[in-house]
Amino acid sequence: MNEDALGEWLRRQAGARPELILGIGHDCAVFRPRRGEDLLLKADQSIEGVHFRYGLSAGAAGERALARALSDIAASGGEPRACLVSLTVSKRNDERWIKGFFRGLLRLARRTGTILAGGDLARADRVYCDAIVLGAVPSGQALRRDGARPGDSLWVSGRLGKSYERRIQPRLELGRKLRGRATACMDVSDGLAIDLHRMCVASAVAAQIERVPVARGSTLDRALYGGDDYELLFTLSAGAQAPPGVTRLGCIVSGKAGEIRFEGRSIRPRGYDHLR
């Protein structure tokens, strides 16, 4: 199978949507946004040996590549519209593997209303995928990480420290419910400690953690610093009612911007850092 044949196969598999004027098979995708919405843009890389292990099934790798980017759309309170996927494969990855990768990605795309609008294909010494997702949110309603204030309660959407390479469930529905309710929001992908630190730095506040919901079979250390959870971390104004199914971590307090207090001491903002 050559690039043109694979592109035609993908075009048939991806389907169409009214907003997508041009998609796969053209030099550029043409997308027409709806009136009264702001667009969200997110790029996420998935590199074999870094973000997933060699030997992970093709379908799981494809689904995971898109899910990681969708988690950030959820953290902004958005709805996914379209994606561009650039995939580099090695000589080990035959036509069956490539189609399996896109089938896994497209299964999640269909469940979340994300149209595959185009991308690029190449060959190198390992699998590399860059997924760019276009999302949308009603004008002025995008969730941000810089709105937390002292007195806000601090919440997370699920248990932390879950096993690596499990299926990622982007919290898109919760993100939409948090529009107009959360004072700040972001996804936990690099570890609770470092991501909460980032939120507090952006908001010029500190945080007090009272409890950490640890996934079954995991450890507190893994839940604080391990990353790869893809849960939503958010704050609510004092007295605001939280959506069902979420867990209260603590509260936002005055203090040095970025400081995190837990069990009577300040903890270091450790977590996953590609450049450290």
C-alpha positions in Angstrom: 0.0 0.0 0.0 1.3 3.5 -0.9 0.6 6.8 0.7 -2.2 7.7 -1.8 -4.0 4.4 -1.2 -3.7 4.7 2.5 -5.0 8.3 2.3 -8.0 7.2 0.3 -8.7 4.4 2.8 -8.5 7.0 5.7 -10.8 9.4 3.9 -13.5 6.7 3.6 -13.0 5.7 7.3 -13.0 9.2 8.7 -16.4 10.3 7.2 -17.5 13.9 7.0 -19.1 16.8 8.9 -20.7 20.0 7.7 -18.1 22.2 9.3 -15.3 20.4 7.4 -15.4 22.0 4.0 -12.2 20.1 2.8 -10.4 17.3 4.5 -8.2 14.3 3.7 -6.8 14.4 0.1 -6.3 18.2 -0.1 -3.3 20.4 0.7 -5.0 21.9 3.7 -8.1 21.1 5.6 -10.8 23.8 5.5 -12.9 24.1 8.7 -15.7 26.6 9.2 -16.4 27.4 12.9 -19.9 28.0 14.2 -21.0 31.4 15.1 -20.4 32.4 18.8 -17.6 30.0 19.6 -13.9 30.2 20.4 -11.6 27.7 18.9 -9.2 25.6 21.0 -5.9 24.2 19.5 -3.9 21.4 21.1 -0.9 19.4 19.9 0.3 16.3 21.7 3.2 14.0 20.7 3.3 10.2 21.2 6.7 8.7 20.8 7.5 5.0 21.0 9.7 4.3 24.0 8.7 7.6 25.7 4.9 7.8 25.8 4.2 4.1 25.1 6.2 0.9 25.0 7.2 -1.1 22.0 4.7 -3.9 21.8 1.6 -2.0 22.7 -1.1 -3.0 20.3 -1.6 -0.8 17.2 -5.2 0.1 18.1 -4.3 1.0 21.7 -1.4 3.2 20.5 -3.7 5.0 18.1 -6.5 5.5 20.7 -4.0 6.7 23.3 -2.4 9.2 20.8 -5.7 11.0 20.4 -6.9 10.6 24.0 -3.9 12.5 25.3 -4.8 15.6 23.3 -8.5 15.3 24.0 -7.8 15.4 27.7 -6.6 19.0 27.3 -9.7 19.9 25.3 -11.7 18.6 28.2 -9.6 20.7 30.6 -10.6 23.8 28.7 -14.3 22.8 28.8 -14.4 22.3 25.1 -15.9 20.0 22.6 -13.6 18.4 20.0 -14.3 19.2 16.4 -11.5 17.8 14.2 -7.9 16.5 14.4 -4.8 16.3 12.2 -2.6 13.3 12.8 1.0 13.0 11.6 2.3 9.4 11.9 5.9 8.2 11.4 6.4 4.4 11.4 9.4 2.1 11.3 10.2 -0.9 9.0 8.6 -3.1 11.7 5.2 -1.5 11.1 3.4 -3.0 8.1 0.1 -2.1 6.5 -1.9 -4.2 9.0 -0.2 -2.3 11.9 -0.8 1.1 10.4 -4.5 0.4 9.7 -4.8 -1.0 13.2 -3.4 2.3 14.6 -5.9 4.4 12.7 -8.8 2.1 13.6 -8.1 2.5 17.3 -7.8 6.3 16.8 -10.9 6.5 14.8 -13.0 4.5 17.3 -12.3 7.2 19.9 -12.7 9.9 17.3 -16.3 8.7 16.6 -17.2 8.4 20.3 -16.1 11.9 20.9 -17.3 13.6 17.7 -13.8 14.3 16.4 -13.4 14.2 12.6 -10.0 13.2 11.2 -9.3 16.0 8.8 -5.8 15.2 7.5 -2.2 14.8 8.6 1.0 13.4 7.2 2.8 10.0 6.9 6.5 9.3 7.0 9.0 6.5 7.9 11.8 6.6 10.5 13.4 4.3 13.1 10.5 4.3 15.5 6.8 5.2 15.8 6.1 8.8 16.3 2.7 10.5 16.2 1.7 14.1 16.5 -2.0 14.6 17.1 -3.4 18.1 16.7 -6.9 18.6 17.9 -9.2 21.5 17.1 -11.9 22.1 19.7 -14.5 24.7 20.4 -16.1 26.3 23.4 -18.8 29.1 23.7 -17.2 32.5 23.3 -15.6 33.6 26.6 -16.3 30.3 28.4 -13.0 28.4 28.0 -11.7 27.1 31.3 -8.2 28.3 32.3 -5.6 27.5 34.9 -5.1 31.0 36.2 -8.4 31.8 38.0 -8.0 30.0 41.4 -8.4 32.3 44.4 -7.8 31.8 48.2 -10.9 30.2 49.7 -11.6 28.1 46.6 -12.0 24.3 47.1 -9.7 22.0 45.2 -11.0 18.9 43.4 -9.9 16.1 41.1 -12.0 13.9 38.8 -10.7 10.5 39.7 -8.1 8.4 41.6 -4.4 9.1 40.9 -1.4 6.8 40.4 -3.1 4.6 37.9 -1.1 2.1 35.8 0.7 3.4 32.8 -0.6 2.7 29.3 -4.1 1.9 30.5 -7.0 3.2 28.4 -7.3 7.0 28.8 -10.9 8.3 29.2 -10.8 12.0 28.4 -13.2 13.8 30.8 -15.0 15.7 28.1 -18.4 15.6 29.7 -17.1 16.8 33.1 -15.2 19.6 31.4 -18.4 20.9 29.7 -20.2 20.8 33.1 -17.5 22.9 34.7 -18.0 25.8 32.3 -19.2 28.7 34.3 -18.6 26.8 37.5 -14.8 26.1 37.9 -12.6 29.1 38.7 -9.6 27.2 37.3 -9.0 23.9 35.6 -6.3 21.8 34.0 -5.6 18.1 33.3 -3.2 16.0 35.5 -0.8 14.5 33.1 2.7 15.0 34.6 1.8 14.4 38.2 -0.4 16.0 40.8 2.4 17.8 42.6 3.9 19.5 39.5 0.5 20.2 37.8 -1.0 21.7 40.9 2.2 23.8 41.3 1.7 25.1 37.7 -1.9 26.0 38.4 -1.0 27.8 41.6 1.9 29.7 39.9 -0.5 30.8 37.1 -3.1 31.9 39.7 -0.5 33.5 42.1 -1.8 31.4 45.0 -0.8 28.4 47.2 -2.6 25.1 47.9 -3.3 23.0 50.9 -3.8 19.3 50.1 -5.9 17.5 52.7 -6.2 14.1 51.0 -5.0 12.3 47.9 -7.2 9.6 46.3 -4.8 6.8 45.4 -5.7 4.2 42.8 -6.0 0.6 43.9 -2.7 -1.1 44.0 -0.7 2.2 43.7 1.2 4.3 46.2 0.9 7.8 47.6 4.3 8.7 46.0 3.1 7.5 42.6 -0.2 9.4 43.0 1.7 12.6 43.8 4.5 12.5 41.4 4.0 9.7 38.8 1.8 11.4 36.2 0.0 9.9 33.2 -3.4 10.1 35.0 -5.3 12.4 32.6 -7.8 13.5 35.3 -9.2 17.0 35.6 -7.8 19.2 38.5 -10.1 22.1 39.2 -11.2 24.7 41.8 -14.6 25.9 42.8 -15.7 29.0 44.7 -16.4 28.6 48.4 -19.8 27.1 48.8 -20.2 26.0 45.2 -21.6 22.5 44.7 -19.2 20.0 43.0 -20.4 17.7 40.2 -21.1 14.1 41.3 -18.2 11.6 41.2 -15.3 13.9 42.0 -13.0 14.0 45.0 -12.1 17.0 47.2 -8.4 17.4 47.6 -8.2 20.5 49.7 -8.3 24.2 49.2 -6.5 27.2 47.7 -4.8 29.5 50.2 -2.8 32.7 50.3 0.9 32.2 50.2 3.9 32.0 48.0 2.8 31.4 44.4 3.1 27.7 43.6 3.6 26.4 47.1 1.9 23.1 48.0 1.3 22.1 51.6 0.6 18.5 52.5 0.8 16.7 55.9 2.2 19.8 57.6 5.0 20.6 55.2 5.7 22.0 51.8 6.2 19.4 49.1 8.4 19.7 46.1 6.7 20.2 42.7 8.2 17.0 41.2 6.7 15.1 38.3 7.4 14.1 34.7 9.6 16.5 32.8 10.9 15.7 29.4 13.8 18.2 29.7 15.0 17.4 33.2 
